């Protein structure tokens, strides 16, 4: 009984780094909510806007399930706002929302880690139990910024808690069962469709699920047409899950599909750049960039695919149908993701590959079916396990420290920037004989304090919150540098027709073509790499 209990408690090991990071970020060194205003504040304003009678609008990724989860969590705070305006209360206390979503993500990450460990420990021999503990931790080894996603409220943070979870569910469906019911196929496809509505690159999960259903039934002696029907059921369920997820933003579907069309027909990010899906030169450049910044993820993933293929050939394709199905499916999923990221090689995007590779590694270990009988093999195995464990431990701590150092530096930077903004506003107000609240202040992208973050989120999400926003941030507005327009009281106004007293911007994040800001008045170089412009 003691051994059984110990084995059951081992799931705490892969959960431990998740909990420690959450505690560090949220309790030990809490960071202002405006640290990651893109995309956190967009989702915050989106989630809050429904309580103001609005529809979801921010639909770029499309990301609507992220907003829906946020709204559900906000609903639990009603007792805190009795006798007060719900929207204004949360605009004044945005940290409550971010504390809620951080707890939600910590629990979701923990559940996924436990589920992965339980699956791995059930599939592997007792000799490989230490590897079953390590597998859920590999995600934090493969990507240097993986820890941040535990507390970052973003569509890119759903890779580990939901992307990896669905990949492990795929294994349980195909390996642990001799048959898959239509109900299970529909539910699995439906969940993949919801995930794709979080971030479009999760469509790789939709495609792999359909392929898995087809292969599983083919290898279980079903006819081609019956297997095709199962794959179609999975695809149909995914489509239903996707469209149900974005129904709350139906008024903005036109914008969303135009956005997708722009991405598919242009070589740059977000539907900009030269015409065409992608050129050969751009593909090579992006792949080199992917290897340079995320070489470990790509190399380990490709190596896992090669090892899987070698194992299948060695077994003369006589492996269990479920293992064949899940291994081929996850391999294709990784390849598809690599091709997607050659098109758009974002910094956090490869997290999707980092969440898939450990699951494929589990398939490889199951195919090896490792056992030992001779003493010398046992010794080599123990040495290998110790070395792997030490490496994973060191790399996990290293990546934790990288994220923690970034966090500490960012917090200090945010504090300095906020102080600089407050000091300049107070001094300029005193100079022109006004109170700070009377000054009309415009913020541009990446200027960070409470109001700049809320206004940034509002500008992408719900401008109709402007009446309540003006109570929280009087006379403060967002300036769109790319078209020279300010969002003033819910309306876009040309900068030249807008009365303003101060414009804050960061020169290093503004392209040279927007240097017109310096010509609008007198520029003041401030600390924290900030520039303020006041009228002549």
Secondary structure, 3 states (H helix, E strand, C coil): CHHHHHHHHCHHHHHHHHHHHHHHHHHHCCCCHHHHHHHHHHHHHHHHHHHHCCCCCCCCCCCHHHHHHHHHHHHCCHHHHCCCCHHHHHHHCHHHHHHHHHHHHHHHHHHHHHHHHHHHHHHCCHHHHHHHHHHCCHHHHHCCCCHHHHCCCCHHHHHHHHHHHHHHHHHHHHCCCCCCCHHHHHHHHHHHHHHHCCCHHHHHHHHHHHHHHHHHHHHCCCCHHHHHHHHHHHHHHHHHHHHHHHHHHHHHHHHHHHHHHHHHHECCHHHCCCECCCCHHHHHHHHHHHHHHHHHHHHHHHHHHHHHHHHHHHCCCCCCHHHHHHHHHHHHHHHHHHHHHHHCCCCCCCHHHHHHHHHHHHHHHHHHCCCCCCHHHHHHHHHHHHHHHHHHHHHHHHHHHHHHHHHHHHHHHHHHHHHHHHHHHHHHHHHCCCCHHHCCEEECCCCCCHHHHHHHHHHHCCHHHHHHHHHHCCCEEEEECCCCEEEECCEEEEHHHCCCCEEEECHHHCCHHHHHHHHCCEEEECCCCCEEEECC
